[in-house]
Amino acid sequence: MLGICLALAVPAALAQQAAPAAKPAAAESKPASAPTDLDRLVVTGSRIRRAGFDTLEPATVVSKDYIASRGITNVADALNEIPGFGVGITPEGGQATFGTGVNFVNRFGIGSARTLTLVNGRRFVTSAPTTLFGPAAPGLQVDLNAIPTALVERVENIAIGGAPTYGSDAIAGVVNVILRKNYEGVEAGASYGVTEQGDNERYNAWALVGANFDDGRGNVTFSFTYDDSKGVLQKERDFFRAGYFNAANPLAARMAALFPGRTPGNDGRYNPNIPFNTGNNDGIPNGVLIKDRRIWSTPFGGLISPVTGAFKPGTDNMVANGFGPGGNTVLAFDRSGNLVPYNQGIPFSATDASGGDGISLVDAGQVISDLKRMSVNTTARWALNDRVDVFMEGSFYSAESTELTDQWAYNSPLFGGASQMLRFPTTYALLTDQARAQLNALGVTAFNLSRASRDLITNNGSGTTELGRIVLGLEGDFDIGERTFYWEASANYGRSDSRAYGTSLNQQNFVNALNVVRVNGQVVCAGAPVAGVVVPGGVTAKPDPNCVPLDLFGEGRPSAAARQYVTTRTASQALQEQEVYNINVSSTLFDLWSGPLQYNIGFEHRKESGLFDPGSFLEQGLGRSVPITPLQGHYTTNEWFGEFVLPLVNPERNFIGLRKLDVIGKYRQVDNSINGKFDTYTYGLQWKPFEDLEIRGNFTRSLRSPSITEAFLPQATSFQFVTGDPCDSRFINSGANVANRQRNCQAFLNYYGLSNFTSNANGASIQGISGGNPNLRNESADSYTYGFTWAPSFAEGLTVTADYYNIKIKDVISSLTAADIATACFDASDFNAGDVPNANSFCSRIVRNAPGSAAGAGQATTFISGFVNGKSLTMEAYSTEIAYRFDTDRFGRFAFGLTGYFPKELTVDVTGVAPNPAAGEIGTSKRQYQISGAWEMGKWGLNLTGNYLSSAEFNVLNTPETRDILKVGDYWLFNGGVRYRLNDHAMLRLAVTNLFDKDPPFPAQTSADSFSTYDVLGRRYNLAFEWKF
């Protein structure tokens, strides 16, 4: 038995019981002369041929029929429905600069780089770009977009195991996609999907053709798939459009002084019963949920302020600095270029306000990307003779993906470098007469300009991928004496070539286009600095005959010619290559009283190569981005492996309590050219006390080797947020070491002369330095699992399974982020309160503004980061599954299932100072269930699944002092489907996802993990037609 009957697979299993097509030619069959032992199989996690699906590790299977019944056109979507798969990398939500639209799965939520993905038991080339700016932590993740569902036979998943069999990266487990092969006949299908709101249209078409040749000695199977999925913007969903956000709860005393008459009942907070903050440990949340969040200091058309600064002095950077008496005349440009009064909304910090004229980041967000995919696949096999087969697998995949929108180019008081505010004199040539007259009337000679330039550039990226893979091999068997030896030798080559395209401001041209003068009544580029014009970034205006003046005074004012002049299209390349050569042999060593001792031994050589070329523009940092470093590197491994199965009981003897008792051992030595040798191994036991019950358990030592990016990336600049900056009033009472944090943050406040602190870098990125580390050690994981499968003979069709999982990783490879550094600084017991900027080794890695700074005392400005071997990652969880299938004479066939996953611990500790637990947070709910049911009778079939997630916290370290809403409620999502068999050759399927059009629990939209945890698209339909001949 496979050891588990996943509820997800129940409808699929039922579908497989349907009456076969009239023409047997459509069935899959083995060429007549092929040498395979049809009574024995090689299953995921082992290379030894065993009777049936018999695995040491907990295993699940998703079949092709389940994928079809759900209307799913991506393997990742099917896997992500399984309880126990954590927040993956998908085309949903914001996308990385490079790697737009990829699909990486994340078993147990311990990181996508720790789930090994195989195809037919062999490695598949990664599509993860070798850069800091990719979609996930660096690794060898496989983009499941590249594997067409039409060719999938099933997807086998094993948990905690596989490292001795397959090598690095199988810490969480292995996802093994088994492709259809040896197929005879023709199949084709097409589907159309759309949401209830008429968007996210999805088109899919596929064909599968297979034929035997040479009198059945060989077979060729060919497939073609095309898939087109349209993207959706956040503003097209009410769930996001409301603009909810967790903002700092301002101090009551400051509100009374700055905004007389403002109350919690009229300032835009969601819960008007939450009063203003009065200080630490006052029982009042430091963060409150607000409506219609706006970035008030940076509108689209341009907000002007005195040259002394954007914020009125003495207001905690919460009041816009204006002109005239008391600085109370606050002005911005309208679309005609005239100055009009500006409404800053109701501010909660230097960045956030409820309402007003500032920008809404909802306008910069997407729900899902555009994604087009095309794949061509071939599998072939030919029996050279009765004992040797030659086989081949070939794949070509092409994709185009586009992020619909992203944030814009800024000039703002919230940023540094070239993104700081601009400065202009009132004599500036492009000011309208109205604007100049109003400024002159106010006695203004120069002003600063803060602007979000969506009329110049939207930093959304697009990308293409072309991936090719070919596997060639021989397999067969031979006899020596009375023993049969099974062998296989294969060569596997894969190449993934991804291109990323974007639009960037050309900073030199931007400077040129702003330094303009009026000549003979015409505004022209000066070709030199103009007095009073200050464009930050250290670039000086120079002559350029192509220069076009750029008018930034009002949204929509830049001309098309100016936009073309100041922007540049960028193109980058990420290239990965993989070579794998494997040879292994299996047989029996000798016969025992209990049966033969089976073994497999083999050798594998692997080479991973990666190249990242950002293009000369991005490499030189000629736009607003930091210079992006190119990278090229490779490593090789030589790996010896072996395994055995030692039976201790002869099942024919019928010993009481010993129907089966197998001892299993696996070993692999990985010799990596980066960091040397590592021994990985598994030992375990499979015990059947009686026929209906199997108990199993194993211990595994596994590894993850440093990736090319982690090992070889040169030191370079990068932008990061200081998310959860500890001394921010919203976070000062949370964290793993609250007492340390409060004590150290009080020293921080005293040093910088503050009574309260709101971090700009929590929501506006800062520039720092990061890079690779050639001295990284392998991650080393000690893991174990145990469980049982019970299939009672008195209830045919019933299967009950339960398992326990425990993973402990040391030397966990991590990019020490600015947030990690800040947390470790203030949560440490070692803290020199007399020298706060250098209070410990972590504090000195973040530079902050000095006391009394006009830019904001204590605000983070830069950091020093990089890849390190962190302390640990710990995961502990349980799972259970119940499946029941039965037939009736009158009412057809039924199947029901229940799957549960219960994470107990998921904690990452990079610094050794501040462990970060995640079990119970959004994406890792402590109770995860899936129920399923299916019915089939004659031409009709129905299926229904429901996924449940228990309530989840935004951060389990939060307290009632941290924020007003600590968690979201529980969540049910139901999906259903119906199929009708038109005749022996044709079938119609209708699948409905999110049957009851359920929104995610409120206010999950304030968490980035909501995209991969809950359904954010709403009810949608997929109608499919399948044809077989």
N, C-alpha and C positions, 0 to 999 in steps of 0.2 A: 504493500500500500504506500501511497505517497506520504502518509503520515498526517495529512491534513486535508480537509475538504472545504475550501474557502467558500464562504457564503456568496462572494462575488461570482464564483464559478458555477453556482447552482443553476441559474437559468441556462448557462452555456451547456452544462452537462445534460440538462433536460432536452435542449435543442438537438444534442447529438443522438438522442434516442428516436428522433423522427424517422419516418419511413424513408428508406433510401430512394434516390432518384431511379427512374426506370432504366436508365442506361448505365450499366456498371462501368463503362469507360470513364465516367467522371470520378471514379474512386481513385485513391492514391494507392500505389502498389510498388513493391520492390521488384526491380528487374530479376528475371527468373534465375540467372546464373550468379547473382551477387552473393558474397560469402557471409553476410551478416547472420548471426544466430538470432532468429526471430523470437526465441523464448527469453532472451535476455536483453537488457537495455543499459545504456550508459546514461545516468541522470546527473543533473547539476550537482556539483560538489564532489564528484568522484570520477575516476577514469576506469574503475573496475566494473565489468559487466555483472549485473545482478538481476535476479528475477523480479520483474515488476518495478514500480516506482518506489524503491526502498531507500530512504535517505536517513542519515544520522542526524542531520540538522532539521529544525522546523522548516517546513516548505509550504509554499502556496503556488497555485497554478491559475492563470487567467487564459481562457481558451479563445480561439478565433470566433466561436459562436457568441460568446458573451460580448466581445468587442462589437460584432455586427448588431446584436440586439440592442445595444446602447446607442447606436449611431455614432460611435467614436471613430475618428480617423487618425488618431495619434496614440501610440502605445503608452506614452507618458500619462495621458488623460485617464486611461484605464488603471494604471498603477496608482495614481494619486487618489483614486477613490478608495483604495484599500486602507483601512485603519492601520496605523503604524508607519505609513509613509509621511514624512514631515514636510515642511515648507520647502518646495523645490524651486528651481529656476524655470520660469515659464515666459511666454510672450505677454503675460498679463502685467499690468502696472508699469511703473517707470523702468526704462531699459538702460543698460550700460552703454557707454560710448562705443565699445566694440563688443560684438557678439549679440546684436539685437535679435530677439525672436527665438533663441535656443530653448531647448527643453531638457533639463537635467533633473533626475529624480534624487530623492534624499531619504533613504531608509532610516528610520528611527530619529530623524531630525538631527543627526550628528555631523552633517555636512555632506554635500553632494560628492565631494572628492573621495569619500570613504565608502561609497557604494560602487562596486565593480560591475560594469555592464558588458556582457558578452553577446555574441551572436553565434549560435550553434556551438557554444562551448569555447569559442575563440575570441580573443581580444578584437576590439573595433577601434579605429583611429579616433582620437579626441577632436572635438571642435572648440575646445576652450582656448581662447587666444592667450598667447604668452605675454601678458601685460598686466599692470596693476589695475587697468581701467576696464577689465572684463566683467562679465555678468555674475561671476561667482568666485569664491576663493580658488586660487590656482590649483590645477590638478589635471587628471586625464579623463574628465567627464565625457560621456558619450551623448551626443545630441540625438534623442530618440525621434526627432523629426525625420531623421534620415532613414528610418526603418518603416517601410510601408505596411500598413495593417493588412492589406490584401494578401500579403505573402506570409503572414504570421500564422503558424500552426498553434502555438501556445507560448506563454511566457512563464518560465519557471523561476521562482524566487526562493532562495535559501537564506536564512538568518544566521549570523555568527558562524562562519565557516567558509571554506573556499580558499583561504590564503595558502595552505599547503598545496592545493591542487592548481591554483591559478596565479599565485604570487601577490604582488603589492596591490593595495587599495581595497581589499575585500574585508574591511574591518566590520562594517555593519552587515555585510552579506553580499550576495551575488544576484544580479538580475540577468537571466539567460534567455534571450529571445530565440526560440526555435522556429526556423523557417520551414515552410512547406517544400517538399522535394519529392522526386519520383512521381510527379503528377501526370496523369493522362486526361486530356480533355480540354475544354475551353470554358472559362468563366469570365463574366464581365459584370460590371455594376456601375451605377451612378447614383448620386444623392444630392439633395439640396436642403440646406438648413437656413433658418432665419429666426431671430428673436421675436418676441411678442411686439416689440417696438419697431420692427421692420429693419433692424440693422444687424451687424455681425453676420452678413450673408456668407454661406459656406457652400462651395461647390467641390464635388469630389467625383472622380471617374477612375476606374481601374479595369485592368484586364489581366487574366492569368491563362497561360497556354502551356500545355505540357504534352510530350509525346515520347514514347519508347522508340528505340531503334536497334538495329542489329539483332533482330529476333528476340527483343526483350532484354538484351544484355546491357543496354544503356538507356538513359533517359535525360532529356533536357527540359527544364521548366523555366519559363520566361514570364516576368510580370512587368506591368507598367502602371504607374499611379500618378495622378495629377490632383492637387488639392489647393484650393484658394479660399482663404479666410479673411474677411474684411474686418478692419479695426473699429474700435468704438472709443469716443472721447468721454472723459469723466463728466463733463458738463451735460452730457446726454442722459445722465442718470440722476434722479432726485436724491438718491442716497449720497452722492458726492456733492451735488450742486449747492446744498445748504451751507457748505463751507464750515463744518464744525472743526474745532481745534482746541487742544489743551494749552491754555495760555497761563502766564503767571498771574496769580491773584495779588493785586497791588495792596500796599499797606494802607490801613484806614487813615492814619495820620497824614500821609502824603496826599491821599485823595481829598481830604478835607481842605488841605492847603492849596492844592493845584486845581481841583475841579469841584468847587462848592456846588452843592445840589446834586452831585452824582451819587447814586445809590446802587446797591446790587440789584435793585428791581428795575433799573433803567439803563444799565450799562452793557446789555447784550449778552450777559452770561446765561447759560441754559437753565440753571437752577437759581432763581432769584433769592432763594432762602439761604444761600451760602454767603456769609458776610465777608467784608474785606478782611484781609489778613492783618494780624496785629503783631506777629513775630513768630519765632520758633516755639514749638511745643505749646501752642495755644489752643490746640484742638480744631483749628480752622485750616482747611486745605490750602497748600501753597500754590496749587494749580487748579484752574477751573475751566470747564468746557464753555467755549464761547461760540456764538453763531456768526456766520458770514465773516470769517477771518479774512482780514486784509493786511497787506504789508504797507502800512500807512506812509512810511518815509520814502517810498519809491513808486510813484504812479507811472502810467504809460506815457502820458503827454509831457511830463517834466514838472517837478516841484522845485521852486527856487527858494534859496535861503541866503542870509548874510554870509560873507566870507569868514565870519568868526565861527561858523558851525551850523549844522542842520538842526541842533536841538537847543532849546532855550536853556541857558545856564540855571543850575539849581533845580531842575525838574526831573532828575533821574532819567534823562533822555526820553521823557514821555510826552513832551510838548514841542510841537514844531516851532522853530525859531523864525519869526517873521520880521517885517519891517515896520517903520513908523513908531508912534508912541507905544512903549512897552513891548515892542516886537510882536504886536498882535495882528498885523496885517499879513496873512499867509496866502501866498499866491501860487498859481500853477497855470501852465499854458493849456488853452483849449485847442481844438483842431484847426482853428483859423490862425493860430499863432498869437492870439491876444491873451493877456493875463486876466484871470478870473479868480474869485475867492476859492480857496481849497478847503475841503472838508476832510480832516484827518481821521474822522470816525471817533470812536471811543477807545483810546489807547490803553493797552495793558502792559506794554513794554516798548522798547525802541523799535521793535519790529512789528508787533502784532496789535491790531485793533479790530473791534467789531464794527462792521459797516464802514462807510466813508468812501473816499475816492481812490484809495490805494489799490494795488493790484490784488487779484485773487489767484492763488496758485492752482485753483481748480481749472483755470484756463490753460494751465501748463501740464495738465495730467491726462493720461489716457487710461482706459480700462484694459484694452488689449490691442496689440499691434496688427497691422496688415502682415499676412504671411502667405506666400505662394511657394508650393513645393512640387517638385517633379522627380520621380525616381524610376530607374530601370534596373531590374535585378535578374540574374540568371543563376540557376544551379544546374549542375550536370554531373552525371556519374556514368562510368562505363566499366564493365567487368573485362579486364584484360584476359583473365582466365577464371577458372572456377574458384580461385583463392586470392585474387588480387583485384581491387578496384582502383580506378583513378577517379578523383572527384575535383570539382571546381565550384567556387562561389564567386560571382562577380556583381558589383554594385556600382551604380552611378547615381548621385543625388545632386540636385541643383535647387537652390532656394533663393528667394528674394524676400526681405523683411523690411518693414518701415515702421519706426516709432512715429505715431501721428503728431505728437507735439512734445515739447519739453520746455524747460525754462529758457529765458531770453538772455541777451547781453545786458549787463547792468552797468550803470554808473551811480553809485549809492554810498551813503555814509556807513552802510553796513559792511562794506568790503574794503580791502586794501589793494595795493598795486594799481594796475591799469583800470580796475573797476571802481576806483574811488570817484567822488563827485568831480564834475567839470566846473571850470570857472570862466566867466565871460565879463567883459566890461559893458557898460550900458551904451557905449559907442559902437558895439558890435554890428557888423553890416547886415546880419540876417534878422535882427529884431524888427518886428512890425512897429509902425509909428505909434500905435496904441500902447504897446508894451513899453516902448522907450519913454513915452510921455508919462506913463504911470510910475515908472521907476524914477524918473527925474523928479517928479512931484514928491516922491518919498525921500528924496535926497540920496538915492542909491547910485553909486558909481561902478560897482561890480557886484556880482552875485554868483553863488554856486548853483549848479543844476544837478538834481537827482532824477534818474530816468530808467525805466525798464523798456528797452528798445525792441518791442515785438514787431514794430514796423520796419526794422532792419533785418532781424535774424531770429529764427527759432532754432534752438540747438538740437532739434530732433535728428536722430541718425537713421541711416538706412544701411542695408548690407546685403551682400550676396555670398553664397557659399557653393562651392563645387567640391564634391567629395567622391573619391573613387577608391574602391577596395577590391582586391582579388586574392583569393585563396586557392592554392593548388596543392594537391596532396595525393598520397597513396595510402591505402589501408588494405589489410588482408589478414590471413591467418596461415599458420603452418604447424606441422606436427613434429615433435621430437619424442620418439618413443610413444607413450600413451598419452602424452600431454599436448594440448593445443595452445598455441601462442597467438594472441591477437595483437596486431601492431598497427601503428599509424605514424606517418611522417607528413608534415605539412609546412608550407611556406605561406606567410600572410603579409601582404603589403597594403597599407592604406595611406591616403594623402588627402588632407582637408585644406582647401585654399579659400579663405574667407577675406572678403574686401568690405571695408567700412567706409561709408561716405557721409560727409556732413558739410555744413556751411559755417564758416567762421568769420568773425570780423578780422580784417587785415589792419592791425594796429597802426602801421605806418601810414596807410592810406586814410585811415580814420583821422589821424592827426593832421595829415595834409588837408583833408576836406573840411576840417573845422577852423583852420587858420586861413580865413578869407578876408578880403577887403573889397570895397566898392570902387570901381574904376569906370569913369565915364557912365555912371548910372547902372553899371552891371556888377553883380557880385561875382568875383573870381577868386581862385586859389592864390594865396600870396606867395607860395613857394618858399616861405621862411616863417619863423615865429612871429605872431602878431601880438603887439603889446597888450597885456591884460588877459590873454587867452591861456589858460592852463589846462592841458590835457595830461592826466597822470600816466605814469608807466615808463618814463624816461626816454621816450622817443621824440625826436625833434622834427618839425616840419621841414620838408625839402622840396625842391622843384620837381614837378611831374607834369608833363604836357597832357596827360590823361585825367588829371585831377578834376573832380566835379564837386562844387560846394555842397555841403551837407547841412540841412536845416533840421535841428532837433527840437525846435520850439513848438511843440504840439504833436500829438500822435497823428501819423499819416502825412506829415510835412515833408519827409525825405522824398526826393524825386526818384523815379525808377533808375535814372542814370547814376544818381548818387549811391543808391543801394548797390547797384552792380559794381561800382568802383570800390566801395569800402568792404565788400564781402568777397570771400574766396571759397571755392569748393575744395574740400580736402578728400584725399583718398589714402587709405591705409591697407596694409596686407598682413594677415596672420596666416602662417603656413605651418602645418603640423604633418609630420610623416612618422609612420610606424612600420617597423619590420619585426616579424616574429617567426622564428624557425623552431619547430617542435618535433620531437620524436619520442614515442613511448611504446611500451610493450606490456601486455598483461598475460598472466597465466596462473597456474596453480603450482605452488612449490612442492607440496606433498599432501597426502591424504591422512586425515586424523580419524579417530573414532567418530567424530562429530561431522565430518565432511572435509572438503579440500580447503587448504589455506591459500586464499587468493591474494594476488599482489599485482601492482603496477609500478614500473619504474620508467624514468624518462629524463630528458634534458631539453631545456629551452633557452634559446638566445633571443634577446629582444633589444631593439634600438629605438629610442624615442628622440626625435629631432623637432626643434621648434624655431621659428623665425617670426619676428614681429618688426615690421617696417612702417612707422607712422607716416612716412612721407616727409619731405624736407620742410614743408611749412610748419607742421606740428612739431617736428623734431627741433626746429630752431625757436619755437615758442613765439612765432610772429603774430599770433592772434591773442585772445584773452586767456587761453589755456597756458598752464606751465609747459615748458619744453617736455615733450614726451619722448622717452628714451627708447631707441631701437634695441632689439635683443636677438641674439642668435646663440643657440646652444644645443647640446645633445648629451645623452648618456646611454650606456649599454649595460645590460645585465646578462650574466650567465647563471642559470638556475638548474640545479639537480633536484629531482623530486622522486618520491616513492610513497606508496601506501599499501596497507594490507587489511584483509578482513579475516579474522580468526574465529571460526565457530567453535563454541565450547559444548554445544548440546546438539545431539542428533534428534531432529523433530519427530522422527519415526519411532523413537523410543518411548514417547509419551510420559516423560517424567513429570510428576506433579510439581507445578510451579516453575517448570523449565521447558516450555515449549520451544523457546529460542533464546540463545544467549551468545551474542557476537561481540567480540572485542575488535575495535577499529583503531588503527593508527595511521597517521599521515605525517610526512616530513618534507620540507623544502628548504634548501639553502639558496639564498639570493645574494649574488656577488655583484654589487652595483658600483659602477665606475666613479660615482660621486663619493660614496661614503662606506664602501667595503661590504663585508659579509654580514648577513643576518639570517638567523635560523628561525623558521616558522614551523609550527607543528600543531597537530590535533590528536587527542586521544579521547575515545568515547566508548559507549556501551549501548547496545540495543538488546532489550530483554523482553521476551514475551512469557509472562507467567502462565498464561493460557491463550488460546487462539484469538479471543476477542480483544485482548488488551496488549498494547506495546508501550513500554517505558523506555525512554532514551535520554541520553545526556552526553555532553562533550565539553571539553576544555580546549581552547584554541589560543595560541600565540600568533598574532598577525601583525602586519606592518603597513605603513604607507611611506613611501620614499619621497623625498623632496622633489617637487616639480621643477621644470626648467626655469620658470619665473621665480620661484622661491629661492633657488640656488644661485641663479646667474644674473638676475636683474641688477643693472648698475644703480648706484645711488642717484636719485633724481627727485625733482620737486613734484608735489602732488597737492590736491585740495582735499580736505576732510572736515567734517563737522566734529565738534566736541559734544557729542550727544550725551545728555544727562550730566552736563558740567556740574560737579558735585556741590559747589557752594552756591549755585543758583537756588533761589528761594523755593523753587518747585521740587528740588531734589536733595536739599540739605538734610532732610529727615528720613532718607531712604538709604539703601545700600546694604552690603553684607556686614559692615562694621559701623553701625549708626553712631555709637558713642565716639569712636575715633573721628568720624567725619564731622560731627558737630563741633567737637573740640578744635580740630584743625581748621575748620572753616571759620570759627570765631577768630582765630589768629589771622586768617586771611582777611576777614572784614576789618579787623583792627589795623592791620598793616596798610591796607589800601584806603582807610578812612571812610568806610562804607557802613551803613546800617542795614542795607539790603542789597542783594546782587541779582541781576537778571543777565544771563549770558547771551550775548549776540551769537556766539559760535555754536550754540545749540541749534540755531536755525539758519545760520549763514556760514558757509565754509571758510576756512582759513588755509593759507598756503604753508606747506612744510616740506620735509625731506623724508624719503623712504627708499628702500631698496632691498635687494636680495642678500643672501647669506650663504656663501659656499661651504661653511662649516656646520650647516644644519645636520642634525642626526635624524635617523628614521624615527617616525612615530612608532611606538611599540604598544600593542594592545594585548592585555590578558582578558579573555572573555570566556564565559561559560553559559550554557543553557541546559535546561532539563525540562522534560514534559512527558505527556502520554497521549496516545490515540486509542479510543475505545469505540469499537464497532460491534455492538452486542448482537449475537446470533439470533436472539429472540425478537429483535426489532430490525428486520432487514431494511437496509437503506439509511439507517441512522448512524451518524459518526459524530463523536464528541472528542474535541482536542483541547489541550491546555498546555501552555509553555511559559517558562520564565527565562528572562534574558538579563545578562549583566556584562557590561563592557567598561573596562578601565584603561584609558589611554594615557601614557606618559610621554613626555617630550612632544606634546601636541604642537604641530607647526602652525603658527599664527602670525598674521601681520599685526604687530603691536600698533593699534590705532591711537589717534589723539584722545579718543574717549577712554580707552584702556589706560593710557598714561595718566590722564587727569584723575580717574577713579583710584588708581594705585597711589597717586600722590596724596590724596586727602583721606583715604581709608586706612592708611598705614599707621601702625603704632609708632614707627620711627619717623618723627616729624619735628624739625627744628623750628619752633615758633619764632625764634629770633631772626631767622633768615628765610622768610616764606618763599621767595622765588627759588631758593635752592634748598628747601627743607629736607629733601631726600633725593635720591638719584632719579626718581620719576618726575618730581616737580621741575627739575632743571631741564627736562626735555620739552617743556612748554614755556614759551616766552609770553609774558603778559604786559599790558600797558602799565606804566609806573603810576604811583599814587598821584592824584590830582590831574591826570592826563585828560585833555579836552576830548579825546577819542573814547574815553571811558576807562576809569581806573579798574585794573584787574581783568580787563577783557583780553582773551587769548588772541594772539596775533600770528604765531607760527609754532612749529613743533618739529621734533626729530623722531622718526619712527623707523620701522623695518621689520623683516621676518626674523622670528626667534623661535626657539624650542620652548614653548610654554610649559607650565607645570602639569596640567592634567585635564582630561575630559572624562566624565563618569555618566553612564547611562544604566538605568535599571527599569525593567518593565515586565508586564505580564500580558498574555493574550489568551483568548479562548474562542473556540468555534464550535458551532453545532449545525449540522446539516442533515436534512431528512428528505428522502425522495421515495415516492411510492406511486403505483399504478392502480387505477380502478377500471372495472369493466365498462361502466356506464358514463363516467364523468371525465375520463382522460387521465393524464399524468400530472402529478403535482411535485413541486419541490419547494422547500423552505430552508432558510438558513439564518443564522445569527453569528456575527463576528464581533468580538470585543478586543480592544487594546487599551491598556492601562499603564501609562508611564508613571513611574514612581519618582525617578530622579533623572535629570538631565542638566548637568552642571559643568561649565567650562571655567577653568581657573588658569588664565594665561600668566598673570604676574605673580601668583603666590600670595597676593595681598587681598584681592577682592574677587572671590568666587562669584560667578554669575549663573545662578540657577534659572532654569527655563521651564521645568515641568509645571504645568498648570497655566502657562501663558498662551496667548493666541497663537495657534499653530501646533500647540502641544497640550491640548485639553486632557485632563486626567481621566476622563471617561470618553471613549470613542467606540461607537457601535455602528454596525451595518446590519440591517435586516433585509431579507430578500424573499421573494416568492415568485413562482412561475407556474403556469398552467399550459398544457398543450392537449389539443384534441383535434384529430383530423387535419384540416387545412389551417386551423387557427392556433395561435399561440399568444400568450400574454405574459408580461413580466413586470415586476415592480420592485424597486429597491429604495430603502430609506437610510440615510446616513445621519447619525446623531453625534454632536459635539457638546460636551458639558460646558458650563460657564467657564470663562477663561479670563485671566488677569492681563492687564497691559504689561505689568512687571511685578513679579512675585515679591520683590523687595520693597515695593511701594507700601506705604502706610496711610491711614486716614489723614495724616499731615501732608502727604505728597500731592494728592489730587482728589477732586470731589467724586469722580466716578472711577473706581478701581478696576472694574471688570465689566465684561459683556455677558449677556445671558446665554443660556443654552440655545442650540440651533438644530433644527431638523431640515433635511433636504431630501425630497422625494423625486425619483425619476421613474418613468414608466415607458412601456413599449408594447406594440402589438405587431404581429406579422401574419400575413395571409399568403398561403401557397396557391398561386394562380393555376399552376399545373406542375407536371413533373420537372419542368425546366425553369420556371420563373417564380419569383417571390417578391412581395412588397413588404416593406417594414416602415413603421412610423415610430420614432422615438421622441419622447418629450423629456427634456431636462428641466429640472426645477418646476415640477408639475404644478405646484401651488404658488408660483411666482414669489418666492420668499426672499426678502432682503436679508443681508447679514444682520446680526444683532447690533443694536445701537449701543455705543457709537464706535463700532469696529472700524469705520472709515478713517479714524484718526491713527490707525496702525497700518504700516506698510505691509504687514503680514496678512492683512485681510484678503488680499488678492488671491493668494495661493491657499487660503484656508476656507473661505466661504465663496459661495457663488455670487458674483457681482454683475453678471450679465442679465439675470432674470430668466423668465420662462422662454424656452426656445424649442423649435421643432426641427426634426430631421426626417425627411422622406427619402427612402432608398429603394431602388429596384435592382434585383439580382437576377442574373440569367446564367444557366448552366447548359452545356451541351456535351 
